[in-house]
Every structure is written in structure tokens, then in C-alpha cells.
Amino acid sequence: MKSQTHNQGELKDLNIKVEKDVVEAFERMTKTSGLPLADLVVIAMKRYRSSHSDWDVKPKKEQ
């Protein structure tokens, strides 16, 4: 996991409110793993997206 690169290419801000205990857990994980907080969040979001790809229905292109 540490050898993977995340947040490469064009980036976009995402400002959200998250439960305090979740944020604190990610902050602890950052210290333990040595990975930046943004990378940990992206890894978690990519795994969630992969598990729920059926929710990511892209609109059909008009012909």
C-alpha cells in the first residue's frame, strides 16, 4: 500500500463534515503509517467506491 501513489493528476477540493471520532482515527493512522491524511482518505474512498460500483451509474451518452 505504501508503494502506491495517490492524488496524482488533476485534483479537486472536497470539503465535508465528518464525525469527530472518524477524523481522530484517521489522524492516528497517519502518525502510525507515515502516510499523508489525504492519501489515507483517498485509499478509503477508492475502496468504498470499488465495493459499491453499482451505485456509480454513469449517464448514457446521447447519439
C-alpha distances in whole Angstrom, upper triangle without the diagonal:
4,5,5,9,10,14,15,19,21,20,23,23,23,25,25,26,24,25,25,24,21,20,21,18,16,18,17,13,13,15,14,10,12,10,13,14,14,10,10,13,12,9,12,14,13,12,16,17,16,18,21,21,25,25,24,28,28,32,34,35,39,41
4,5,8,10,13,14,18,21,20,22,23,23,25,25,27,25,26,26,24,21,20,21,18,16,17,16,13,12,14,12,8,9,7,11,13,13,10,10,14,13,11,14,16,15,15,18,20,19,21,24,24,28,28,27,30,31,34,36,37,41,43
4,7,10,13,13,17,20,20,23,24,24,27,28,29,27,29,29,28,24,24,24,22,19,20,20,17,15,17,16,12,12,11,13,16,15,12,13,16,14,12,16,18,16,16,20,21,20,22,25,24,28,29,27,30,30,34,36,37,40,42
4,7,10,11,14,17,17,20,21,22,24,25,27,25,27,28,26,23,22,24,21,18,20,20,17,15,18,17,13,13,11,13,15,13,10,11,14,12,10,13,15,13,14,17,17,16,19,22,21,25,25,24,27,27,30,32,33,36,38
4,7,7,11,14,14,17,18,19,22,23,25,24,27,27,26,23,22,23,22,18,19,20,17,15,18,18,14,14,11,11,13,11,8,11,13,10,10,14,14,13,14,18,17,17,20,22,21,25,25,23,26,26,29,31,31,35,37
4,6,9,11,11,13,15,15,18,20,22,21,24,24,24,20,19,21,20,16,18,19,16,14,18,18,15,14,10,10,11,9,6,9,10,7,8,11,11,10,13,15,15,15,18,20,19,23,22,20,23,23,26,29,29,33,35
4,7,8,7,10,11,13,16,18,20,20,23,24,24,21,19,21,21,17,18,20,18,16,19,20,17,16,12,11,11,8,7,10,10,7,10,13,12,11,14,16,15,17,20,20,20,23,22,20,23,22,25,28,28,31,33
4,7,7,11,13,15,19,21,24,24,27,28,28,25,23,25,24,21,21,24,21,19,22,23,20,18,15,13,15,12,10,14,14,11,13,16,15,13,17,19,18,18,22,23,21,25,24,21,24,23,26,27,27,31,33
4,6,10,13,16,19,22,25,25,29,30,30,27,25,28,27,23,24,27,25,22,25,26,23,22,18,17,18,14,13,17,16,13,15,18,17,15,19,21,19,20,23,24,22,25,24,21,23,21,24,26,25,28,30
4,7,10,13,17,19,23,24,27,29,30,26,25,27,27,24,25,27,25,23,26,28,25,23,20,18,18,14,15,18,17,14,17,19,17,16,20,21,19,20,24,23,22,25,23,20,22,20,22,24,24,27,29
4,7,10,13,16,19,20,24,25,26,23,21,24,24,20,21,24,23,20,24,25,23,21,18,15,15,11,12,15,14,11,15,17,14,15,18,19,17,19,22,22,21,24,22,19,22,20,23,25,25,28,30
4,7,10,13,17,18,22,23,25,22,20,23,24,20,21,25,23,21,24,26,24,23,20,17,16,12,14,16,14,12,16,17,14,15,19,19,17,20,22,21,21,23,21,18,21,19,21,24,24,27,30
4,6,10,13,15,19,20,22,19,17,20,21,18,19,23,22,20,23,25,23,22,19,16,14,11,14,15,13,12,16,16,14,16,19,19,18,21,23,22,22,24,22,20,22,21,23,26,27,29,32
4,6,10,12,16,17,19,16,15,18,19,16,18,21,20,19,22,24,23,22,19,16,14,11,13,14,11,11,15,14,12,14,17,16,16,19,21,20,20,22,19,18,20,20,22,26,27,29,33
4,7,10,13,15,17,15,13,17,18,16,17,20,20,19,22,24,24,23,20,17,14,12,15,16,12,13,17,16,14,17,19,18,18,22,23,22,22,24,21,20,23,23,25,29,30,32,35
4,6,10,12,15,12,11,15,16,15,16,19,19,19,22,24,23,23,21,18,14,13,16,16,12,14,17,15,13,17,18,16,17,21,21,20,21,23,20,20,22,23,25,29,30,33,36
4,7,9,12,10,10,13,15,14,15,18,19,19,21,23,23,24,21,19,15,15,18,17,13,16,18,16,15,19,20,18,19,22,22,21,23,25,22,22,25,26,28,32,33,36,40
4,6,8,7,7,10,11,11,13,15,16,16,19,21,21,22,20,18,14,14,16,15,12,15,16,14,13,17,18,16,18,21,20,20,22,24,21,22,25,26,29,32,34,37,41
4,6,5,7,9,10,11,13,15,16,17,19,20,21,22,21,19,15,16,19,16,14,17,18,15,16,19,19,17,20,23,22,21,24,26,23,24,27,29,32,35,38,40,44
4,5,5,6,9,10,11,12,14,15,17,19,20,21,20,18,15,16,19,16,15,18,19,17,18,21,21,20,22,25,24,24,27,29,27,27,31,32,35,39,41,43,47
4,5,5,6,9,10,11,12,14,16,16,18,20,19,18,15,17,18,15,14,18,18,16,17,21,20,19,22,24,23,24,27,29,26,28,31,33,36,39,41,44,48
4,5,5,6,9,10,11,12,15,15,16,18,16,16,12,14,15,12,11,14,15,12,13,17,16,15,18,20,20,20,23,25,23,24,28,30,32,36,38,41,44
4,5,5,6,9,10,11,13,14,15,16,15,13,10,12,14,11,10,14,15,13,14,17,18,17,19,22,22,22,25,27,25,25,29,30,33,37,38,41,45
4,5,5,6,9,10,11,12,14,15,15,14,11,14,15,13,12,16,17,15,17,20,20,19,22,24,24,25,28,30,28,29,32,34,37,40,42,45,48
4,5,5,6,9,10,11,12,14,13,13,11,13,14,11,11,15,15,13,15,18,17,17,20,22,22,23,26,28,27,27,31,33,36,39,41,44,47
4,5,5,6,9,10,10,11,10,10,7,10,10,7,8,12,12,10,13,15,15,16,18,20,20,22,24,27,25,25,29,30,34,37,39,42,45
4,5,5,7,9,10,10,10,9,7,10,12,9,10,14,14,14,16,19,19,19,22,24,24,25,27,30,29,28,32,33,36,40,41,44,47
4,5,5,6,9,10,11,11,10,13,14,11,13,16,16,15,18,20,20,20,23,25,25,26,29,32,30,30,34,36,39,42,44,47,50
4,5,5,6,8,8,9,8,12,11,8,10,13,12,12,15,17,16,18,21,22,22,24,26,29,28,28,32,33,37,39,41,45,47
4,6,5,5,5,6,6,9,9,7,10,13,12,13,16,17,17,19,21,22,23,25,27,30,29,28,32,33,36,39,41,44,47
4,6,5,8,9,9,13,13,11,14,16,16,16,19,21,21,22,25,26,27,29,30,34,33,32,36,37,40,43,45,48,51
4,6,8,11,11,15,14,11,15,17,16,16,19,21,20,22,25,25,25,28,30,33,32,32,36,37,41,43,45,48,51
4,5,9,10,13,11,9,13,14,13,14,17,18,18,20,22,22,23,26,27,31,30,30,34,35,38,41,42,46,48
4,7,9,12,10,10,13,15,14,16,18,19,19,22,24,24,25,28,29,33,32,31,35,35,39,41,42,46,48
4,6,8,7,7,10,11,11,13,15,16,16,19,20,21,23,25,26,29,29,28,31,32,35,38,39,42,45
4,5,5,7,9,10,11,13,14,16,17,19,20,21,23,25,26,29,28,27,30,30,34,36,37,41,43
4,5,5,6,9,10,11,12,14,16,17,18,20,21,23,24,27,26,25,28,29,32,35,36,39,42
4,6,5,6,9,10,10,12,14,15,16,18,20,21,22,25,23,22,25,26,29,32,33,36,39
4,5,5,6,9,10,10,12,14,15,16,18,20,20,24,23,22,25,25,29,31,32,36,38
4,5,5,6,9,10,11,12,14,15,17,18,20,23,22,21,25,26,29,32,34,37,40
4,5,5,6,9,10,11,12,14,15,16,18,21,19,19,22,23,26,30,31,34,37
4,5,5,6,8,10,10,12,14,15,16,19,18,17,20,21,24,27,28,32,34
4,5,5,6,9,10,11,12,14,15,19,18,17,21,22,25,28,29,33,36
4,6,5,6,9,10,11,12,14,17,16,16,20,21,25,28,30,33,36
4,5,5,6,9,10,10,12,15,13,13,17,18,21,24,26,30,33
4,5,5,6,9,10,10,14,13,12,16,17,20,23,25,28,31
4,5,5,6,9,10,13,13,13,17,19,22,25,27,30,33
4,5,5,6,8,11,11,11,15,17,21,23,26,29,32
4,5,5,6,9,8,8,12,13,17,20,22,26,28
4,5,5,9,10,9,13,15,18,20,23,26,29
4,6,8,9,11,14,16,20,22,25,28,31
4,5,6,7,10,13,17,19,22,25,28
4,5,5,8,10,14,16,19,22,25
4,5,7,10,13,15,18,21,24
4,6,9,12,15,18,21,24
4,6,10,12,15,18,21
4,6,9,12,15,18
4,6,9,12,15
4,6,9,12
4,6,9
4,6
4
